[in-house]
Every structure is written in C-alpha cells, then in structure tokens.
Amino acid sequence: MTDHQQTARRFSSGPWRRLRSLRVRLIAVFAAVALLAAVSASGIAYWLNRDAVLKRAQNTALNDFRVSLSRNVSDLPLNASCPELATLASNVASSGLNYDVVVVDPAHPECPAASSNPTKFTLADVPAALQTTVAKPREVTESNPYPYHLYWERQNLAGRPFVIGGTKVLPNGPTAYMFKSLENERADLNTLGWSLAIATLLALIGSALLAQAASSTVLRPVKRLGEAAKRLGEGHLDTRLEVEGSDELADLARTFNRAAESLHEQVEGLSAREAQSRRFVADMSHELRTPLTAMTAVTDILEDEAESLDPMIEPAVRLVVSETRRLSDLVENLMEVTRFDAGTAKLVADEVDIADLIMSCIDGRAWYDAVELDAPRGILAVVDPRRLDVVFANLIGNALKHGGSPVRVKVRQSADSVVVEVSDSGPGIPEDVLPHVFDRFYKADRGRARSEGSGLGLSIAMANAQIHGGTITAANGEVGAVFTLTLPLTPPPPPSAGGTELGPVGDAEHKDAT
C-alpha cells in the first residue's frame, strides 16, 4: 500500500471521518464565521479604545505639564543654582497628575540635571532622539510663532510604559522633561482585552449552539431521507416519507415518494414477468421430462443394438443417442437453475473430508490419469456432498475439456475456510471473457453454436458455491486458467423458509469459456 493510499485510509476512518459529517461541517462553518467576526470586531474595538485611552492620558499629562512649566519657570532666577532647578522640577511635578520632571540647564555644567525624583528618573532615561528634537529650534513664521515645541514619545522603562515629553521654554533657558506612567491605562486595556476575549468565546459557543439547532432542523429531514433510501435499497418498496411544509426539503420528499412509487410499480411488473418466465421454464422442463424418459429408454435399446444395425444407419443412431442425452442433461440443468432462482434450493449438509470428496469425483468419472491431486487429508468441512460433487465435476471437467491435461487440483485450509484451486495447461481465458465466465449461456466463441456445453455448468457451480456461503473466481495463471473455489468450514444458517432438496444435475456440464 502506497503512502497516498495509507493517508487516504487514515482520512476516511477514525476522527477524520467525523469531519466529513454535514453536521460537523455546518457547525465548523458557523464557528469559523463567528470567530472571524468576533475577533475582527474585538480587535477593532480594542485598538480604537487603546488609542483613545492612551491619547487622553498623554494629552492630559502633556497639557498639564506645559501649563505648570510655563507658570513656574517665570519664578526661576537667571543663572539659577542646582537646588533652584530641583525646586523648579518639584514645583512643576506637583500638579497632581503623578508625573515626574527632570530639568536640564546647559549653563550649569556642574549641575547637568535636576530631578523631582532623582532615585527614579535622570537625564539618562530620556531618549537621545527626543533630546535632539527638543533642543533643535524651528523657524518662526506666521503659522509657527514659537521656536520650541512640546515633543513626546512612548517608551518602556524597566518594563513599565511611560509617555516622555520634553520642551525648551527659552533659547537660553532650561529644558524640562516629563515622565508620565501609563501603568493604570495598561491595566485598563488588559481588562478590556480579557473582556473582549471572553465575549469572543461566548460568541463562538453561541454560534456552535446556533449551528447545532440549525443543523438539527435541516438535517433531520435529510436523515429521514437517508434512512428511507436505505430501506428502499434493502427491498422495502413500500417505504414513503411524510411530507411536511412546502420548502425545498418537502419538495425533495415528494420527489422521493414519486420515485419510490414508480420503482415499486416497475419492480412489481418485472417480478411478475420474471415469475412467469421461471414458471414457464419449470413447466416446460417438467413437461419435457416425460417424453425424454421414453426417448432415453428407446435410445438405450438403440445403443445396445447399434453394432448390429446397418452401417449406414449406425451413425445416425449414435447421433440420436448423444443428442437425446444432451437434451436430458439440459432439461435437468434448467430445472436446477429454476430452483435456484425460486430460492427453493437447500443444503443437506454433513461433515466430510474434502480430499475424499474430490477423489470420489475423479474416480467416479475416470479422470485419475489426467488429474494431479494435491489434497492433504484431514481438512473437514460441513458441506452438501452432492452439490459439492457437482461443483468439482464442472470445474475439473471444464479444465479437461477446454484447458487440457494435466489438470492440477490443490487444496489448502486457511483460518476459517477451505480453498480449492483447479488449474489447467491450456492457453488461458481471454481477458474480455473473464468477467463473463459465470454468466448463463455465455460462450467465448459465438460461432460454436453446436458446442457440447450448454453454457450453464459454471453458473450452476457458482450457485452451489454461494449456497454454501462461498464463491468461485476465475483468473489466468502462469500457464492456463485457474478456478479458485473458497468455502467456509461451516455453511451459513439456512433461510427461514424451507426449500426442496434437488435431484442430481448430471455428470460434468461445462461452459465454453476457455
């Protein structure tokens, strides 16, 4: 088995098989659509709220920082000392919005920076890009009256989010930087994220429940239709669906009922014609047996006296004898086929040794010089000896007639069955003939209208094998054709209705297949 076949087998069984269920696929589609919609809506809502929350927090802090700095920087003396810069930083940071301030004055190299909280924030915590941008003046125009602006940047410091703003009030004055923590806003956004995730999960569960309800509504009629189709396929031709509503499923139910009604009528008509045909064949065969009995008795007398007849008449007498026997065998075979078709055939089973049964068949027909038997004794099976003798006679006789000797018969036993292979030394069976070798009245050579076989032998052999619960297959071996009979060691239980025990079929009636 190839890797592709193994993969296909895995996907057609086990948990993958459930994915092929229409109910599961419907729930999966509902869940996927709901998940996509919920995730999209939650994502958009989260980013919009995140942007609004952060902008509101940083704008409030930056505006307060600008106002507080403008108000307190006017009290700063020229050439302010380091303590005075620290006082400015503390005063600017005391507005109540919980941010810290770092003040830098390039005119005091001995005091590079003063901080409202020197243990937490220094000039080293200010991004270099922000320091460069804040210190760079802009051209003063009508639309830009101030050379210095308030710039800001969001950055994580020690794993905590901050908005850092900075501005320079005067060209020769100090530069101030604000550090506003966004920890509270991050906590609020995390809470919002969890809320949206829970809402998404609830939407997913709700969509699955909705899909379950929808699938139950839609698939219940489909399930009833499948069950009805199964019963119809099992032969319950009176199966009908109850039509409810006027939707597409109701139209489907009406169409099924019309199709079932039409099929019922056609099957009844075919069954009636088939019963008439079987009855005609049975009646015809029965009516032919009486004159054939008389003809057989006459031909037996003629055969005994054939040598004393006129040499001109002897060939005609022998031809009449041969054709009368052939006609008698044909009538018996037709009777046998009729019984199989009517289902009245039954087994008279007994436990026998398969090797002994094959040897008895070969000895009774004087085939022991043309057949090589490989059959170990001790292979016991419960079979109908008479019917199995018919099967062996047809298979071996067919191989001798159309394949040529030596014919090899090999018997082997598997776990719960016995296998009998009959092979010949002929040219084999044409590939276009193989599918038809067990068909009734089929002959490989249509031009041989007067062949000795009736074309019923192998079909009767197959029917006898099937009534045992077995089968026969035909194939070409390395040399010649190979017919394989497979029988269970114990036949299946008989049907409830009793059958009629069949009479003998005749010796070896063979089908012209090879």
Beta strands, then each sheet from edge to edge (+ up, - down):
strand 1: 99-104
strand 2: 114-115
strand 3: 151-157
strand 4: 160-168
strand 5: 175-181
strand 6: 350-353
strand 7: 371-374
strand 8: 380-383
strand 9: 407-413
strand 10: 417-423
strand 11: 471-476
strand 12: 481-488
sheet 1: 2+ 1- 5+ 4- 3+
sheet 2: 6+ 8-
sheet 3: 7+ 9+ 10- 12+ 11-
end
